[in-house]
């Protein structure tokens, strides 16, 4: 058992490493948005944003790219505050992405 543990990495470490790739980060955030669209639960979406921020250098680096303080970002991404739309958009932009609108089809409703 010890040999197996020595030859494996933690899931979070692998995830953060994968999320350094912008295409992986985009797919991860899109999946989180899809879940949010289905269930309205912001926690998964905030966790995904926090993971991508960690992969890009951490919350401090994200704070430098946004108009949101580091402490407020920690609170938002830890689900301690319900972020306003301008904060959502600022965080997404700081992560290097933007929100695009797409028309719903009847099958998605």
N, C-alpha and C positions, 0 to 999 in steps of 0.2 A: 504494500500500500504506500509506503514512504517513497518508493521509486516512482510510482505514478504521480504523486504530488510534486516531486522534484521536476518532473518533465512536463508539467502543465502550468498554464498561467491562469490568473484569475479572469473571469469573464469580463469584468469592468476594464481591466488593463487592455485586453484584446479589443474591446469595443472602442475605447478611447483612441487606440492606435488606428483602428479602421476608420474612425470618424475624422481623422486628419485628412483623408481624401475627400475633397469637396463633393464628388459624385456620391460617395457613401453617406456623407452628412445630409445631402439633399434627399436621398431616398429615405433615410431614417426620419427626417423631419416630415416628409410627405406621408409616411406611414403613421406618424403620430397625429398629424392633422386629419387623416382619414378616420382614425379611431375617435378623435375629438368630434368630428362631424357626425359619427354614429351615436356616441353616447353622451356627448356634452361634458365629459369629465376633463377638466383642465390639467389634472395632476400628471397624466401621461405626457401631455404636450409640454408642460413645463420641465419635466424630467428630461425629455429629449433635447430641449433647448439647453438645459444645464449640461448635459453630456457633450453636446457639440461645442459649447463654450469652453468646457474643460479641454477638449481636444485642440482647440485653437489658442490655448495659452492661459485659460482660466477666466474667472469672473472679472478680475482686475483689468485684464486686457480688453474684455468686452466693454467694461465701463469707460475705457479710454475712447472707444469707437462710438459710444452712444451718449445721449444727454442724461443718462440715468446713473446715479451714484453707485459705487460698488456695493455699499451696504443695502441700498434699496434693491439692487439686482439680486443680491443674495436672498432678500426677503421675498421678492417676486418669484424667483425660481425655486424657492423652498415652499411655495404655496402659502406663505404667510399673508400675502396681500393679493387681492384680485386686481390684476393690472388693467390699466386703461388701454384703449386701442392705440394711442400714440406710443405707449410703452411697448406694446406687442410689436408694433411696426418698427420701432427703434431697435429692439432686440434682434428681430429677424434681419434687419438691415446690417446691424453690427456683426452678425454672424455671416454676412456676405450673401444674403438672399433677399428676395422680395416676394410679396404676395401678388399673385395674378388671379384675376377673376375668370371663372369658367361657368358657362351656362349649365344648369342642371338639366339632365334629361329625365324623362318620366321614370326610367328604370332606377335612377338614383334616389328618388324621393321616397 
